[in-house]
Amino acid sequence: MVGGRANVDLVAETGGKVSISGPGAVEGMAVTVTIKAYDAEPPFRARARGIQYPSYYDVKIEGIPDGSASVCLTSTSGKDPTVMRYLKNNAWLDAGNLKPSGRTITGEIRVSDLFGSPIIIGT
């Protein structure tokens, strides 16, 4: 962690990358980021409707109480994603500040909402 910002690059394992910034990011703090990619739709309690060519992930951040996470995920469907949603309280919410780039999409999600939270990307 440098200057209140942490970068975690897990692209080789999961097709994902997370950058964390904000007042909760303190130099010397141990932060753990876990990204799990699913091959098929996992058994979420709430279904994401209206998303085509979906790719599913879980993202968990531990060791930091708050801040903003820039989450970059790569589509496993072979299509260029334009939508990123995350599950909070049984409702799918849109990630903020979306930046699609080819098969990868980046979106902003509060760190406090990433506690093993399901994320879906697609079109």
N, C-alpha and C positions, 0 to 999 in steps of 0.2 A: 504494500500500500504506500503510495507516494502522494503527498500533498492532498490528502482527503479523497483520493481516487484509487480504486482497485480494478485491475483488469484480469480476467480469467479467460483463457482461450482453450476450449475443449473441442475444437472443430474436428480434430483427428478421430476422437472417440464418438462424438455424438452429432456433429454438424452444428454445434452451438458455441456461442461466445457471450460472455456477460461482462459489462463494465459497470461499476458502482461508484456513485458520487453523491455528495451531500454532507450535511452536518454529522451524520452517523458514521461516516467513514473517517476513522482516526488512525493516524500513522502508528504502526506497530501492532494493530489489532489483527488477530487471526480470523480469517474469513474462509468459510467453506462453501463452495458452490457445487451443486450436483445437478446435472442435466441427464434425464433419461429419455431416450427416444423409443417410441413404440412402433412395431411393424404394422399393427392394425389398431382399430379403435378400441381403447381400453374401456373398462366398465365404469365410466363416470356416472354419477347420480343424475346429472343433467346433460341432456343431449344438445350439442351445438347444431343448430339448424341453419340451413341456407349457405353452408360453406361447401364448395366443390373442391375436389382434389386435396383432401385434408392430409396433414401430417400432424402427429400428436407427440407431445413432450410433457414431461414434468420438470419443473425447475424449483430448486430449493436453495435458499441462501441462509446460512447460519453464521452467527458471530458478529452481526452488525444489526443494530436495532431499527435503523431507518435510513432513508436516502432514496435515491432514484437508481433503478437498474435499467441499463440499456441492454436489451436481450436480442441477440442476433441468432436466428435459426434458419436452417437450410431445408428446403422442401425435399421430401423423400418420394413425392408423387411424380417428379419429372416436370412439373408445371411451375411457372413463376408465381409465387404467392403475392397477394395484395391485401390480405387480411390477417391480423393476429388478434386472438382473443384469449383471455384467461378466465378460469373459473373462480368465482368468489361468492360465498354464501349461496350456492346453487344457481348462480346467474352468470352467464357469459358476458364479460365486459371487454370492450375494445381497448387494446393497448394504445398509448398516446404516441404522437410524433412518428408515425409510421414512415419507414424509408425502404421501399422495395428496391432490390438490385439483383436482377436475374433470378436465380433460384433461392436467394437469401432475402430475408426481411428482418428489419430491426425495428423494435418498438420499445417505448418507455413504460415501465411498470414499477410501482412503489415496492421497495425492498420488503416492507411489512406484509405485502400480499404474495410473496414468493416463499411459501413454507412447504413446498412439495406440491405446488399449484399446477394443475393441468393447464397446458397451453395448446391451442390449435392454430395452425396456419393453413392458408389455402386461398382460394379465389372466391 
